[in-house]
Every structure is written in structure tokens, then in C-alpha cells.
Amino acid sequence: MNTKILKKFGQQVKNLRKENGFSQEEFAEKLNIHRTYMSFIERGERNPSLLMIFKISRALKIKLPDLFSFDK
């Protein structure tokens, strides 16, 4: 697994979360996950499922491709 992609994705999620004014704890609660799991995603230490990625995009009110705009 290319951990570089996971780290870039996690940083993108973190940046977007902060832009939307959510603390990590608030955002995890909104996604119905534990804060530590959110932390793992943001640090690139977990490979979130497609369903989790979809939930993240909905919670941030953005389109799925916007979560992957880090690769442009």
C-alpha cells in the first residue's frame, strides 16, 4: 500500500475539516466514529472504506473528487 497517498488524503481531510470549523472530536461525532479513528485517517495510518469516504464528503458538503484534489 502506498502510504504516501493515505497521508495526502488524510491531510486533505484535515484541511477541509478545519476550513469548515469542525474540531476533530466534533467531526468524528458527526461521522459516528471514534475520535481516535478520525485521527488515524488524518495521519494516514488507516485506509478508510469507500463508505467512510462518502460519509466524509457528505459531512463536509463537498463532491467526492474534491477529497482527492491533493493530487493535482
Secondary structure by P-SEA (a helix, b strand, c coil): ccaaaaaaaaaaaaaaaaaacccaaaaaaaacccaaaaaaaaaccccccaaaaaaaaaaacccccccccccc
